Amino acid sequence: MKKLKLIPVFCLALLATACGYSEPVYNKPGYTPVNRKVAIPSDVMKTLVDLCHQCSFADIGENYEQTDFRRDAALPWRGINWAGYSGSKRTIRYGHGGRGFHYHTITFEMVPSVHIVAIDDEGCDFPDMKDCEF
């Protein structure tokens, strides 16, 4: 009888790891999208990596871990879904894998130095950064 209780758990694990997840289409009006992480200024990426305590990011369109089931230890837990610029502003939208998969959209101003000007995340109180989970 114990073996039967494990079947639903196994099926969910199999679905989560085998079916994959397709990224929703996103575009920020007024911004010019970029298609590679190297097009994001290094100061912006450094600020983003510092926010999430030195986490790593998959490039736009590349695989990253989106579930709690660790399929490949080399995959980062976060993946850039969209990035773009408008004047001196840079916006990055990325998926945050693991339990409670969700997205963060952060806008940076480059002038006079890189700083955050907006965060689109329901659980994050900007500008206080209270309850932010990067």
N, C-alpha and C positions, 0 to 999 in steps of 0.2 A: 504494500500500500504506500510506503514512503516514496518509492520510485515514481509513482503517478503524480505526486505533489511536485516533483521536480520538473516535470514536462512543461508546464506553463512558463516557468522561469527560464528553462533552456530555450523555448521558442522565442521569448522576448529578447533574450541575448542574441540569438541567431538573427532575428529581424533587425535589431539595432546595428549589428556589425555587417550584415550582408546586403541589406537593402540600400544603404547609403542615404544621403540627404542632399537634396538639391538646394542651392543658394537662391533665395528670392531675388528678383531683379530690383535694383535700387539705383536711384540717381538723384542727386541734390540739384534742384533747379538753380541755374545761374553759375554752375560750376563746370569746369572742363575736366572730364575724367582722365585718369592715367591708368595704364594697363600693367604696370610693373612696380614692384616695391622700390626698385632703384630710382624711380622718378619722384619718390617722396624725399624731400630734403632730409639729410642725415640728422640735423638738429631736431626735427620733428619726430623722427623715429626714435632718437635717443630719449626724448621727453616721454614718449609713449612707453618705451621699454622700462624707463624708470618708474612710471606710474604703476606698472603691474609687477614691480619688484623683480626685474630682470627676466621676465618671461620671453618666450620666442614667438615669432609670428610667421605663419606660412605666407608665401607670396599670393597675390591675387590669382584666384583660380586653382591654386595648388591644394593638395590634401592636408588636412589637419585633423586632430582627434576631436570629434564632436560628441562623443559619448563618454561614459565612465568605463567602458570596456576597452582597455588598452590593447589595441590591435597591433600597433607598431610603436615601440618606445622612442623611435627617432622622430615621430611626428610631434609638432608643437600643439599646445592646447588651444591656440588662437589662430585664426586665419583672416587675413584682410579680404573683405568681401567687395569693397569699393573704396577708391581714393580719388580725390580731385582737388582742384584749386580754383580760386576766384580772387584775382588781385594778390594781396599779401596773405590771404587766408588759405589754409589747407584743412581739408576734412578727411577723416579716415573712419570707415565703418568696418567693424570686425566682429566675427563670431567668437564667442567664448564657450568652448566645449566643456563637457562634464555634466554633472547633475544640474538640471535646470538650464540647459543650453539657452543662450540669449545673445543679443547684439548690443554693441556700444557704438555710438556715433559721437566722435569728438572733433571739435573745430579748434584749430590753432591759429593764432595771429603771429606772423613772422616779425612784425615791426613793433617796437625797436628791437625786441628779442623774442624768441619763441615762448608763447604762453597760451594757456587754454582760455578760450572765450565762450565756449558752449559745450555742453554735454547733453546728448539726447539719450537718456536712460531713465526709465521709470523709477528705479530704486536709488538713484543718486541725487543728492541735494547739492546742486551747483549754485553759487560758487563756494559754499562751505566744504564741499567734498565729503560731506557726511553720508555714510552708508554707501559709498561708491566701491564697487568691486570690479577692478580692472583686470 
